[in-house]
Amino acid sequence: MRIAVVALGKIGLPLAVQFADQGHDVVGVDVNVALVEEVNAGREPFPGEAHLAEKLAEVVPSGRLRATTDYADAIPGADAVVVVVPLFVDEETAQPDFGWMDTATRSLSAHLTPGTLVSYETTLPVGVTRNRWKPMLEEGSGLTEGSDFHLVFSPERVLTGRVFSDLRRYPKLVGGLSEEGTRRAIEFYEAVLTFDERPDLARPNGVWDLGSPEAAELAKLAETTYRDVNIGLANQFALFADKSGIDVYAVIEACNSQPYSHIHRPGIAVGGHCIPVYPRLYLSVDPEASIVRDARSVNASMPERVVTRAAELVGSLDGLDVVVLGASYRGGVKETAFSGVFATVEALHKQGANVMVHDPMYDDDELTGLGFSPYRYGRSTDVVIVQADHAEYREIGPEQVPGVRLLVDGRNITDAARWAGTPRLVIGQGSHA
């Protein structure tokens, strides 16, 4: 098949490589000229995605994958077009911002040719595939969906850093606007993906038809919103346990020993492109979902709650030097999308602290570019707050941060034995010297 992938970001590029690796002719289109040049040179444009570099080095020289900035080059004659353009959510209104997706869809529609399957993989509010993309594609192309071309929604369900393994592990969900579109989508994804055996599933792993794009849209929103609500509940338990002198981690371990309990871990922040964003997309179509709204509120409040607790323990943070460990939203990923670092630093500044940020994945210039004052081990500080669970933070101790009077471990990742003699706070465990 000839396949076009629209947007070569941290999901789109691995998808394009996956399709090419299965022997198909793939053209990726992206507005970022520098990224297109890197891809065409067979070089990994961003670090951290397992196996991406070696696969790129195979499929680009072989001619199975190339990139372009020109929709007129990528779209006409494609058997399938897969769209993975980012959808943003307005921070103030919590409403989806379709700006980039609208632009990409109009550009795509202008070059759409008969016989093409169009699959949107970007997570969407329920109803957008049918009510927004279908008329926009028809208007721009002059073609009719269901006869001239077919439109489906098939949400990406992968995590950056492990895209290729996740593509094998999780069923591929599809929802078409017509029976023929669904059939084409199932045929397409079965040709570009391979699946691990999953005896734990009620039916064989593979491409699953959910019956409509709305069902597929809701499935992606639901599985991620569940995680946000679950973490919100865990954080609520942790806040109560902290006041009550109970170790919430021991409680959660005990609860999860029973097969019907799956309580997640509490923490200082919920970040990334997915978990803090998709509940907002769900709320945009179901504003009465009070459980979702309350959980999102609890999770968003955690950085300030943790900073306030730290201030209580040391008396005041005013004028103190505070180091935040971790700019990334999660360990091992060089990405700050909705990272808790921003709210944590803001809360510390409100308390009058002098704030520095450390992250092993960012150099000093990159941290400065993010608006932070970089920190290096060995410099004296008063308080340390662990925001991201990078592996190296498991090994640090007071010797790396001389003068520290309090460690606040927002991820419960540090070694308590290494910090013996230094007050250490883990929300849900209380403060331990």
WOBELMO-V845561 format. One record per residue. N is the residue number from 1. RES is the residue in three letters. PSI is psi in whole degrees, 0 to 359 (999 if undefined). D_FIRST is the distance of its C-alpha to the first C-alpha in whole Angstrom. Layout:
{{N & RES & PSI & D_FIRST} {N & RES & PSI & D_FIRST}}
This chain:
{{1 & MET & 156 & 0} {2 & ARG & 121 & 4} {3 & ILE & 135 & 6} {4 & ALA & 135 & 10} {5 & VAL & 121 & 13} {6 & VAL & 113 & 16} {7 & ALA & 114 & 19} {8 & LEU & 54 & 19} {9 & GLY & 205 & 22} {10 & LYS & 348 & 23} {11 & ILE & 315 & 20} {12 & GLY & 317 & 18} {13 & LEU & 312 & 17} {14 & PRO & 324 & 17} {15 & LEU & 313 & 15} {16 & ALA & 319 & 13} {17 & VAL & 319 & 14} {18 & GLN & 314 & 13} {19 & PHE & 317 & 9} {20 & ALA & 323 & 10} {21 & ASP & 338 & 12} {22 & GLN & 6 & 10} {23 & GLY & 10 & 8} {24 & HIS & 163 & 5} {25 & ASP & 111 & 6} {26 & VAL & 133 & 8} {27 & VAL & 123 & 11} {28 & GLY & 136 & 14} {29 & VAL & 133 & 17} {30 & ASP & 148 & 20} {31 & VAL & 348 & 24} {32 & ASN & 105 & 25} {33 & VAL & 317 & 26} {34 & ALA & 320 & 27} {35 & LEU & 317 & 24} {36 & VAL & 319 & 22} {37 & GLU & 319 & 24} {38 & GLU & 315 & 24} {39 & VAL & 315 & 20} {40 & ASN & 340 & 20} {41 & ALA & 358 & 23} {42 & GLY & 21 & 21} {43 & ARG & 145 & 24} {44 & GLU & 119 & 24} {45 & PRO & 347 & 25} {46 & PHE & 145 & 27} {47 & PRO & 164 & 29} {48 & GLY & 353 & 29} {49 & GLU & 115 & 25} {50 & ALA & 129 & 26} {51 & HIS & 358 & 23} {52 & LEU & 316 & 22} {53 & ALA & 312 & 23} {54 & GLU & 326 & 23} {55 & LYS & 319 & 19} {56 & LEU & 318 & 19} {57 & ALA & 345 & 21} {58 & GLU & 310 & 18} {59 & VAL & 334 & 15} {60 & VAL & 308 & 16} {61 & PRO & 332 & 18} {62 & SER & 346 & 16} {63 & GLY & 3 & 14} {64 & ARG & 344 & 11} {65 & LEU & 131 & 12} {66 & ARG & 162 & 14} {67 & ALA & 155 & 16} {68 & THR & 161 & 18} {69 & THR & 1 & 21} {70 & ASP & 111 & 20} {71 & TYR & 327 & 18} {72 & ALA & 338 & 18} {73 & ASP & 326 & 16} {74 & ALA & 323 & 13} {75 & ILE & 313 & 13} {76 & PRO & 133 & 13} {77 & GLY & 0 & 10} {78 & ALA & 139 & 8} {79 & ASP & 325 & 6} {80 & ALA & 143 & 8} {81 & VAL & 124 & 11} {82 & VAL & 124 & 13} {83 & VAL & 123 & 16} {84 & VAL & 42 & 19} {85 & VAL & 138 & 22} {86 & PRO & 144 & 25} {87 & LEU & 127 & 27} {88 & PHE & 160 & 31} {89 & VAL & 128 & 34} {90 & ASP & 127 & 37} {91 & GLU & 325 & 40} {92 & GLU & 315 & 43} {93 & THR & 345 & 42} {94 & ALA & 21 & 39} {95 & GLN & 148 & 37} {96 & PRO & 141 & 33} {97 & ASP & 106 & 33} {98 & PHE & 12 & 29} {99 & GLY & 304 & 30} {100 & TRP & 320 & 27} {101 & MET & 321 & 25} {102 & ASP & 314 & 26} {103 & THR & 314 & 26} {104 & ALA & 319 & 22} {105 & THR & 319 & 21} {106 & ARG & 320 & 23} {107 & SER & 319 & 22} {108 & LEU & 314 & 18} {109 & SER & 328 & 20} {110 & ALA & 342 & 21} {111 & HIS & 10 & 18} {112 & LEU & 135 & 16} {113 & THR & 156 & 15} {114 & PRO & 146 & 15} {115 & GLY & 359 & 12} {116 & THR & 140 & 11} {117 & LEU & 127 & 11} {118 & VAL & 122 & 14} {119 & SER & 121 & 15} {120 & TYR & 128 & 18} {121 & GLU & 346 & 19} {122 & THR & 134 & 22} {123 & THR & 132 & 25} {124 & LEU & 154 & 27} {125 & PRO & 154 & 30} {126 & VAL & 130 & 30} {127 & GLY & 350 & 29} {128 & VAL & 321 & 27} {129 & THR & 312 & 24} {130 & ARG & 315 & 26} {131 & ASN & 344 & 28} {132 & ARG & 306 & 27} {133 & TRP & 321 & 23} {134 & LYS & 305 & 23} {135 & PRO & 327 & 26} {136 & MET & 319 & 25} {137 & LEU & 319 & 22} {138 & GLU & 317 & 23} {139 & GLU & 316 & 26} {140 & GLY & 334 & 24} {141 & SER & 337 & 22} {142 & GLY & 8 & 24} {143 & LEU & 164 & 21} {144 & THR & 126 & 22} {145 & GLU & 140 & 20} {146 & GLY & 340 & 20} {147 & SER & 309 & 20} {148 & ASP & 324 & 18} {149 & PHE & 167 & 16} {150 & HIS & 141 & 16} {151 & LEU & 132 & 17} {152 & VAL & 162 & 18} {153 & PHE & 131 & 19} {154 & SER & 93 & 18} {155 & PRO & 138 & 21} {156 & GLU & 142 & 20} {157 & ARG & 36 & 23} {158 & VAL & 160 & 23} {159 & LEU & 138 & 26} {160 & THR & 143 & 26} {161 & GLY & 336 & 27} {162 & ARG & 36 & 25} {163 & VAL & 314 & 22} {164 & PHE & 321 & 20} {165 & SER & 323 & 23} {166 & ASP & 325 & 23} {167 & LEU & 327 & 19} {168 & ARG & 327 & 20} {169 & ARG & 323 & 24} {170 & TYR & 141 & 23} {171 & PRO & 145 & 22} {172 & LYS & 115 & 19} {173 & LEU & 136 & 21} {174 & VAL & 146 & 19} {175 & GLY & 114 & 21} {176 & GLY & 161 & 20} {177 & LEU & 346 & 22} {178 & SER & 163 & 21} {179 & GLU & 320 & 21} {180 & GLU & 319 & 18} {181 & GLY & 319 & 16} {182 & THR & 316 & 17} {183 & ARG & 316 & 16} {184 & ARG & 320 & 12} {185 & ALA & 317 & 13} {186 & ILE & 315 & 14} {187 & GLU & 318 & 11} {188 & PHE & 306 & 9} {189 & TYR & 330 & 11} {190 & GLU & 336 & 12} {191 & ALA & 342 & 9} {192 & VAL & 350 & 9} {193 & LEU & 153 & 13} {194 & THR & 152 & 16} {195 & PHE & 141 & 20} {196 & ASP & 152 & 23} {197 & GLU & 136 & 26} {198 & ARG & 84 & 28} {199 & PRO & 346 & 31} {200 & ASP & 347 & 32} {201 & LEU & 152 & 30} {202 & ALA & 337 & 31} {203 & ARG & 165 & 28} {204 & PRO & 142 & 25} {205 & ASN & 143 & 23} {206 & GLY & 211 & 20} {207 & VAL & 124 & 18} {208 & TRP & 125 & 21} {209 & ASP & 120 & 21} {210 & LEU & 0 & 24} {211 & GLY & 334 & 25} {212 & SER & 157 & 25} {213 & PRO & 329 & 24} {214 & GLU & 320 & 27} {215 & ALA & 320 & 27} {216 & ALA & 322 & 24} {217 & GLU & 315 & 26} {218 & LEU & 323 & 29} {219 & ALA & 316 & 28} {220 & LYS & 317 & 27} {221 & LEU & 320 & 30} {222 & ALA & 317 & 32} {223 & GLU & 330 & 31} {224 & THR & 322 & 32} {225 & THR & 324 & 35} {226 & TYR & 317 & 36} {227 & ARG & 320 & 36} {228 & ASP & 317 & 38} {229 & VAL & 319 & 41} {230 & ASN & 315 & 41} {231 & ILE & 322 & 42} {232 & GLY & 319 & 44} {233 & LEU & 317 & 46} {234 & ALA & 320 & 46} {235 & ASN & 322 & 48} {236 & GLN & 316 & 50} {237 & PHE & 318 & 51} {238 & ALA & 319 & 52} {239 & LEU & 319 & 54} {240 & PHE & 316 & 56} {241 & ALA & 323 & 56} {242 & ASP & 321 & 57} {243 & LYS & 333 & 60} {244 & SER & 359 & 61} {245 & GLY & 31 & 61} {246 & ILE & 142 & 58} {247 & ASP & 104 & 55} {248 & VAL & 333 & 52} {249 & TYR & 322 & 50} {250 & ALA & 323 & 52} {251 & VAL & 314 & 52} {252 & ILE & 319 & 49} {253 & GLU & 318 & 48} {254 & ALA & 315 & 51} {255 & CYS & 317 & 49} {256 & ASN & 357 & 46} {257 & SER & 347 & 47} {258 & GLN & 134 & 47} {259 & PRO & 349 & 44} {260 & TYR & 3 & 44} {261 & SER & 129 & 45} {262 & HIS & 52 & 42} {263 & ILE & 131 & 43} {264 & HIS & 181 & 42} {265 & ARG & 140 & 43} {266 & PRO & 169 & 45} {267 & GLY & 172 & 45} {268 & ILE & 335 & 46} {269 & ALA & 155 & 43} {270 & VAL & 113 & 39} {271 & GLY & 188 & 37} {272 & GLY & 175 & 33} {273 & HIS & 344 & 31} {274 & CYS & 291 & 31} {275 & ILE & 318 & 34} {276 & PRO & 349 & 36} {277 & VAL & 312 & 34} {278 & TYR & 328 & 32} {279 & PRO & 327 & 36} {280 & ARG & 321 & 36} {281 & LEU & 321 & 33} {282 & TYR & 315 & 35} {283 & LEU & 335 & 38} {284 & SER & 337 & 37} {285 & VAL & 347 & 36} {286 & ASP & 72 & 39} {287 & PRO & 348 & 42} {288 & GLU & 4 & 44} {289 & ALA & 79 & 42} {290 & SER & 327 & 46} {291 & ILE & 316 & 45} {292 & VAL & 316 & 41} {293 & ARG & 317 & 43} {294 & ASP & 318 & 46} {295 & ALA & 318 & 44} {296 & ARG & 322 & 42} {297 & SER & 317 & 46} {298 & VAL & 312 & 47} {299 & ASN & 321 & 44} {300 & ALA & 335 & 44} {301 & SER & 349 & 48} {302 & MET & 317 & 48} {303 & PRO & 315 & 48} {304 & GLU & 323 & 51} {305 & ARG & 318 & 53} {306 & VAL & 317 & 52} {307 & VAL & 318 & 54} {308 & THR & 319 & 57} {309 & ARG & 321 & 57} {310 & ALA & 318 & 58} {311 & ALA & 321 & 60} {312 & GLU & 321 & 62} {313 & LEU & 325 & 62} {314 & VAL & 356 & 63} {315 & GLY & 310 & 66} {316 & SER & 144 & 64} {317 & LEU & 358 & 61} {318 & ASP & 120 & 62} {319 & GLY & 355 & 63} {320 & LEU & 153 & 61} {321 & ASP & 124 & 58} {322 & VAL & 132 & 55} {323 & VAL & 128 & 52} {324 & VAL & 120 & 49} {325 & LEU & 111 & 47} {326 & GLY & 112 & 43} {327 & ALA & 330 & 41} {328 & SER & 157 & 38} {329 & TYR & 338 & 37} {330 & ARG & 162 & 37} {331 & GLY & 142 & 37} {332 & GLY & 5 & 35} {333 & VAL & 127 & 33} {334 & LYS & 81 & 34} {335 & GLU & 133 & 33} {336 & THR & 15 & 36} {337 & ALA & 119 & 34} {338 & PHE & 30 & 37} {339 & SER & 145 & 39} {340 & GLY & 349 & 42} {341 & VAL & 324 & 44} {342 & PHE & 313 & 44} {343 & ALA & 326 & 46} {344 & THR & 313 & 48} {345 & VAL & 318 & 49} {346 & GLU & 317 & 50} {347 & ALA & 322 & 52} {348 & LEU & 319 & 54} {349 & HIS & 322 & 55} {350 & LYS & 330 & 56} {351 & GLN & 359 & 58} {352 & GLY & 13 & 60} {353 & ALA & 154 & 58} {354 & ASN & 114 & 57} {355 & VAL & 134 & 53} {356 & MET & 155 & 51} {357 & VAL & 138 & 48} {358 & HIS & 142 & 46} {359 & ASP & 124 & 43} {360 & PRO & 344 & 42} {361 & MET & 353 & 38} {362 & TYR & 138 & 40} {363 & ASP & 175 & 42} {364 & ASP & 319 & 45} {365 & ASP & 321 & 44} {366 & GLU & 319 & 41} {367 & LEU & 320 & 43} {368 & THR & 320 & 45} {369 & GLY & 334 & 42} {370 & LEU & 357 & 42} {371 & GLY & 15 & 45} {372 & PHE & 157 & 47} {373 & SER & 118 & 50} {374 & PRO & 150 & 48} {375 & TYR & 142 & 50} {376 & ARG & 142 & 51} {377 & TYR & 144 & 52} {378 & GLY & 341 & 56} {379 & ARG & 137 & 57} {380 & SER & 143 & 59} {381 & THR & 164 & 58} {382 & ASP & 319 & 60} {383 & VAL & 142 & 57} {384 & VAL & 132 & 54} {385 & ILE & 120 & 51} {386 & VAL & 116 & 48} {387 & GLN & 325 & 45} {388 & ALA & 143 & 42} {389 & ASP & 56 & 41} {390 & HIS & 144 & 41} {391 & ALA & 324 & 41} {392 & GLU & 339 & 44} {393 & TYR & 346 & 46} {394 & ARG & 334 & 47} {395 & GLU & 350 & 49} {396 & ILE & 158 & 51} {397 & GLY & 184 & 55} {398 & PRO & 336 & 57} {399 & GLU & 333 & 58} {400 & GLN & 339 & 55} {401 & VAL & 71 & 56} {402 & PRO & 143 & 60} {403 & GLY & 357 & 62} {404 & VAL & 132 & 60} {405 & ARG & 342 & 62} {406 & LEU & 132 & 59} {407 & LEU & 126 & 55} {408 & VAL & 108 & 53} {409 & ASP & 99 & 50} {410 & GLY & 356 & 48} {411 & ARG & 1 & 45} {412 & ASN & 51 & 48} {413 & ILE & 335 & 46} {414 & THR & 158 & 50} {415 & ASP & 112 & 52} {416 & ALA & 325 & 55} {417 & ALA & 323 & 57} {418 & ARG & 336 & 56} {419 & TRP & 15 & 58} {420 & ALA & 130 & 61} {421 & GLY & 347 & 64} {422 & THR & 128 & 61} {423 & PRO & 130 & 61} {424 & ARG & 124 & 57} {425 & LEU & 124 & 56} {426 & VAL & 119 & 53} {427 & ILE & 126 & 52} {428 & GLY & 352 & 53} {429 & GLN & 346 & 55} {430 & GLY & 182 & 58} {431 & SER & 134 & 60} {432 & HIS & 134 & 61} {433 & ALA & 999 & 63}}
